[in-house]
Amino acid sequence: MQGRHKSLDKHLKHSIRWLESISGVTKVVLGISESCRHKFTPGTLRFKMDVAGGIKINAYSGNGVMDVFVKIDPITEREAVKEKIKSRYL
């Protein structure tokens, strides 16, 4: 994990470690965490958008939602990573 924020909800630790183990993922950068209500189970990862060098995802915890940047190298693996996230967290 990289970035300013390194503290994670216990449900998200397992999900982020799984994300880091996917082939093609070189770095996971944690962003802003916002406290809010949501309908997803804690630990869920959802694709948000494509960005230069990787993807942005939302990580849902018991306390709210966290913005996460996933650096993918080579970038041709982007679709495979998105498909793995989608199939695991349906």
PLY file of the C-alpha trace (Angstrom):
ply
format ascii 1.0
element vertex 90
property float x
property float y
property float z
element edge 89
property int vertex1
property int vertex2
end_header
0.00 0.00 0.00
1.21 3.46 -0.86
-0.04 6.97 -0.22
-0.76 9.15 2.75
-3.32 6.88 4.31
-2.16 3.48 5.47
-4.79 2.62 8.05
-7.55 0.33 6.83
-10.73 -1.18 8.15
-10.26 -4.86 9.03
-12.61 -5.87 6.21
-10.65 -3.88 3.64
-7.22 -5.25 4.61
-8.04 -8.65 3.16
-9.53 -7.14 -0.01
-6.58 -4.81 -0.63
-4.07 -7.63 -0.10
-6.01 -9.74 -2.62
-5.95 -6.80 -5.06
-2.17 -6.41 -4.67
-1.69 -10.11 -5.50
-3.35 -9.85 -8.95
-0.88 -10.08 -11.83
-0.48 -6.72 -13.54
-1.12 -4.69 -10.37
2.12 -2.93 -9.42
0.89 -0.45 -6.82
-2.22 0.31 -4.74
-2.53 3.91 -3.53
-5.13 4.67 -0.87
-6.98 7.95 -1.24
-9.53 9.90 0.74
-11.86 7.99 3.03
-15.33 9.44 3.51
-17.82 8.47 6.17
-21.18 7.62 4.62
-23.90 5.02 4.39
-23.89 2.52 1.55
-25.59 -0.71 0.53
-22.44 -2.80 -0.02
-20.99 -5.33 2.41
-17.75 -4.21 4.12
-14.70 -5.19 2.09
-16.35 -4.78 -1.31
-14.31 -3.29 -4.16
-16.10 -1.65 -7.13
-14.63 -0.26 -10.35
-15.10 3.50 -10.73
-13.21 4.70 -13.83
-10.19 4.30 -16.09
-7.36 6.79 -15.54
-3.89 7.19 -17.02
-1.71 4.34 -15.77
-4.43 2.30 -14.10
-7.93 2.40 -12.64
-9.80 4.03 -9.77
-11.97 1.89 -7.53
-14.22 2.45 -4.54
-13.46 0.35 -1.46
-16.40 0.01 0.93
-15.80 -0.48 4.65
-18.09 -0.60 7.66
-17.54 3.12 8.16
-17.83 4.50 4.64
-16.10 4.53 1.27
-12.44 4.96 0.30
-11.06 6.10 -3.05
-8.28 3.78 -4.28
-5.93 4.12 -7.27
-4.58 0.89 -8.76
-1.46 1.21 -10.94
-1.41 -1.43 -13.66
1.69 -2.35 -15.66
1.52 -3.32 -18.48
-1.60 -1.27 -19.17
-2.89 -4.02 -21.49
-3.79 -5.94 -18.30
-6.39 -3.29 -17.34
-9.40 -5.22 -18.66
-8.27 -8.46 -17.00
-7.90 -6.72 -13.62
-11.34 -5.09 -13.96
-12.88 -8.46 -14.82
-11.30 -10.14 -11.77
-12.64 -7.40 -9.48
-16.09 -7.64 -11.06
-16.26 -11.43 -10.82
-15.16 -11.52 -7.18
-17.44 -8.75 -5.91
-20.71 -9.32 -7.75
0 1
1 2
2 3
3 4
4 5
5 6
6 7
7 8
8 9
9 10
10 11
11 12
12 13
13 14
14 15
15 16
16 17
17 18
18 19
19 20
20 21
21 22
22 23
23 24
24 25
25 26
26 27
27 28
28 29
29 30
30 31
31 32
32 33
33 34
34 35
35 36
36 37
37 38
38 39
39 40
40 41
41 42
42 43
43 44
44 45
45 46
46 47
47 48
48 49
49 50
50 51
51 52
52 53
53 54
54 55
55 56
56 57
57 58
58 59
59 60
60 61
61 62
62 63
63 64
64 65
65 66
66 67
67 68
68 69
69 70
70 71
71 72
72 73
73 74
74 75
75 76
76 77
77 78
78 79
79 80
80 81
81 82
82 83
83 84
84 85
85 86
86 87
87 88
88 89
